[in-house]
Amino acid sequence: MSQSVPTLDELMQHVPSKYTLVIVAAKRARQIVEGSRPQVGSVHDKPVSAALKEIVAEKLVWEPPATATAQPKAPDAT
């Protein structure tokens, strides 16, 4: 893998949507800012760049949350 930031096409092969990409990258970037070491690339990479490189290198794996079926509440019968 090159040292440049991955393209959107490369990233979208690893996540189902752009929204998911943003959430996963932001959470990982926050971890890096708070002291976690990047798993891919250089320690000199900016946190978001490091997170995106980790997604393409499959060091970060996104798992969909368990789907909760929301049931509307019936009004109280009084």
N, C-alpha and C positions, 0 to 999 in steps of 0.2 A: 504494500500500500504506500502511496506517495505521502509526502509530508504536508501536502496542501489539504485544505478543508474539503470534505467529500461533497459531491454534487447532490442536488435534490433527488435526481433519479436514483443515485446509489443509495441514498438514505431511505427512499420510499420502498425499496425492496425489503426492508427490515421492519417496517411498521405499517399498520393498516391505513393511517390517515396523517395529514399534515398536523392536525390538532394533537394527535398522540405523539408525533415527533417532537413538537414543541414542549409538551408536558414532560416527556421522558428526558429530553436534553436539558431542560431547565432544572429538573430535580437532581440530575447527576452533576450538573455544573455547580449547583448549590453545595453539594457534598464536597466537591473539589475545592471550592472557596473556603469551606469550613475545615479543610485539612486533609481530606482523603487524597491519596496519590492517584494520578491518572494511570490507567492500566495500559494505555497505548499512547504512543507519541512521546513528546518531550515534556518535562516539567515546566518548560518555558512557554508552552502553548497556553493560550487564554482558556479559561474554564469551559466555555461553550464549544470552542474548537475541539478540545480534548474529549468532551462528551460526545460530539458528533462522530469523531474518529472511533470512539469505543462502540458506538451503535453499528457502524459499518463493519468493524472487526468482530462483531458479534460477542463482545465482552459484556454488553448490556442486553438483557433479554426482557422484552416487554410481555407481560402476561395480562390478558384482559381480566378486569374485575369480575367477581361472581355477580351475575345479574340477579337483582332483587326485583321481584314482581310486586310493584306497589298496588295495593288494593285501596280504592277510595273508601273512606269511612262513611258509613251511613249516618244520617242525622239521628240524634237521640230521640227515641219515641217517648214523648211525655204526655 
